[in-house]
């Protein structure tokens, strides 16, 4: 039961911070369209190869990893 509850608390925190839809905006994908998993995997692979990530790259990688984990991939 507690396993599915974590996403609810995270969703509340995201809404409170005002970062809901930030990955969609960052990738230029409309919020009503899903982000393709292949695109998320490609971004993850590209950023995973870099040695020194900028702060923007770190945020993007964090958002991509969360999106993949939330989808169960």
Secondary structure by P-SEA (a helix, b strand, c coil): ccccaaaaaaaaaaaaacccaaaaaaacccccccccaaaaaaaaaaaaacccccaaaaaaaaaaaaaaaaacc
